Amino acid sequence: MTVHEAEENFMSLLDQSKAGETVEIFQDGMPVARLSPSGRTAEQRAKAQKEALAEMRRGFNLGGETFDRESLYDRFDR
């Protein structure tokens, strides 16, 4: 597929990628880019998002005291 074709059909290319296809894009007869699936399923993405949110709720340790959103805002309300 040429760069021009890719520009005109970008949303279709995303759908193809979601379906597991890889598309190579050429410019002047040379490959310049490849659009491919991310490698993660919807279930894997949902699990990763759930784990990230749980980690955020626990708070982060930056080498000192652990804080969470509420305690961070409490410090600035003083």
C-alpha positions as CSV (number, residue, x, y, z in Angstrom):
1,M,0.0,0.0,0.0
2,T,1.3,3.5,-0.8
3,V,1.5,6.4,1.7
4,H,-1.3,8.1,-0.3
5,E,-3.6,5.0,-0.1
6,A,-2.8,4.7,3.6
7,E,-3.8,8.3,4.3
8,E,-7.1,7.8,2.5
9,N,-7.9,4.5,4.2
10,F,-6.5,5.0,7.7
11,M,-9.6,4.0,9.7
12,S,-10.0,0.9,7.5
13,L,-6.3,0.1,8.2
14,L,-6.9,0.4,11.9
15,D,-9.8,-2.1,11.6
16,Q,-7.6,-4.5,9.7
17,S,-4.9,-4.2,12.4
18,K,-7.5,-4.9,15.2
19,A,-8.5,-8.0,13.2
20,G,-4.9,-9.2,13.3
21,E,-3.6,-8.1,10.0
22,T,-0.3,-6.4,9.3
23,V,-0.1,-3.8,6.6
24,E,3.2,-2.5,5.0
25,I,3.2,1.0,3.7
26,F,5.5,2.0,0.8
27,Q,6.9,5.3,-0.5
28,D,8.7,5.4,-3.8
29,G,8.7,1.6,-3.9
30,M,10.5,1.3,-0.6
31,P,8.8,0.0,2.6
32,V,8.7,2.9,5.1
33,A,6.2,1.7,7.8
34,R,4.3,-1.3,9.1
35,L,1.0,-1.1,10.9
36,S,0.4,-4.3,12.9
37,P,-1.7,-5.5,15.8
38,S,-0.6,-4.4,19.3
39,G,-0.3,-8.0,20.3
40,R,-2.7,-7.6,23.2
41,T,-6.2,-8.9,23.3
42,A,-9.1,-6.9,24.7
43,E,-9.0,-9.1,27.7
44,Q,-5.3,-8.5,28.3
45,R,-5.8,-4.7,28.0
46,A,-8.7,-4.8,30.4
47,K,-6.6,-6.8,32.9
48,A,-3.6,-4.4,32.6
49,Q,-5.9,-1.4,33.1
50,K,-7.5,-3.0,36.2
51,E,-4.0,-3.8,37.7
52,A,-2.8,-0.2,37.0
53,L,-5.8,1.3,38.7
54,A,-5.4,-1.0,41.7
55,E,-1.7,0.1,42.0
56,M,-2.7,3.7,41.8
57,R,-5.3,3.3,44.6
58,R,-2.6,1.7,46.8
59,G,-0.4,4.8,46.3
60,F,3.2,5.1,45.2
61,N,6.4,4.8,47.2
62,L,8.9,7.4,46.0
63,G,11.6,6.5,48.5
64,G,10.0,8.4,51.3
65,E,6.6,8.2,52.7
66,T,3.8,6.6,50.7
67,F,1.1,8.9,49.5
68,D,-2.2,8.6,47.7
69,R,-4.4,11.2,46.0
70,E,-6.2,12.3,49.1
71,S,-3.1,12.8,51.2
72,L,-1.5,14.7,48.3
73,Y,-4.4,17.1,48.1
74,D,-4.5,17.4,51.9
75,R,-0.9,18.8,51.8
76,F,-1.9,21.6,49.4
77,D,-5.0,22.5,51.3
78,R,-3.1,23.7,54.4
